[in-house]
Amino acid sequence: MSRQTEHVLQQFKDCIPLLEVLTDENRQAIIMLLAQNKVGLNVNTISGHMDLSRPAVSHHLKVLKQSGFIKSEKKGVENYYVLTVRKPLEQLKSLITAVEDECKWLDVYPKA
């Protein structure tokens, strides 16, 4: 196995947690909701837009925060959540580029 192939396989492994986070439709909805509200939203506001309990939303926010998709900012007594998708998206884009580069010789991956 070439070093490049080993590198791509490692990138796949490194992206598994990010991809797992994105498989949940509720987390996808939270990401999209936060994308529309750049000032940040608190748990109660997010819960009001979803058919989930406050504890369930808090759980999803915790998972998103741990994976780097969001961060929280304390305002008074409440946490407000905002998107910070740059690092995870760059990691996923890097994986896609590496896979494209590794597969260019295959007929299944047409050249642009």
N, C-alpha and C positions, 0 to 999 in steps of 0.2 A: 504494500500500500504506500502510495507516495505521501510526502509530507503535506502537500496541498490537500489531498483527500483527508488525511488525518486532521488537518486544520478545519476543514469544512465540517467533518463529523463532530469536532469539538464545539464548533459554533452552533450546530444543531442542539447539542447537549446543553449549552449555555442558554439557549433560547426556550428550552422546554418550559421553565417556569412562566415566562412571559406568554407563551402560547396557551398554556393551561389557564392563565388568568383571563385571557380573551375568549375562551370557549363558553363562558357563562353569559347568557343573554342579559341578565340583570346588571352585570358589570359593564357590558357593552352599552346598555341604556344609561348608566351613570356617567360613563365617559362622554357620551354624546350630550347629555344634559349639561355637564360641566363645560363642554366645548361651546355651548350656546350662552354660558354665563361666566364671562371672564373675571368678574369680581369675586367669584367663589360663592358657594352655597353651604348652608349648615345641614346637619342630618335631618332636622324636621322639614326643611324645605324640600330636600331630595325625597324624603319619604312621602311628602304630599304629591309628588309627581309620579309616584310608582305605586304598584299594588303590593307593597312589601311593608312589613312592620319596621319600626325604628331600629330594633336590635338586628334585624336581617340586613338593613341598609348599613348599619354600623359595621357589621361583619364584612360586607362587600367593600366598604371603604378601607377597612384595615388591610384586606388582601391587595387592593389597588395601591395603597400607600407602600406596603412592603415591597411591591414589585417595581416601584418607581413611576407608576403612571400618574399618581396624584401626590400632593402634599397638603398638609393642613397648616392653617395660620390661625393663631388665637386672636380673637377680637372680643374683648370683654370676657365673658364667661363661656363663650361658645367657640368651637372650632369651625372654621370655614375651609372648604376643600376646593382646590384649584388643580387644573391639569398641569402636569410636568412630564409630558410624554416624550420629550426630546431624546433622553438616553435610551429608553426601551425601543423607541422607533428606529433610532440609529442602529441599534443592535440587530433588529429584525431586518432592516435594509441591508446591512452588511452580510447577513446570512443569505439573503436573496441574491445579492451580487455574487457572492462566492459560489453559490449553486449554479447560477447562470454561467459564470466563467468555467466551472468544472464541466458543465454539460453542453457547451457550445458545439462540440464535435458531433453530438447526437442529432439525428434527424428529427427526433421528437421535440427538440427545442429550436424552432425556426429562427433564423437570423433576421434582424430588423431590416 
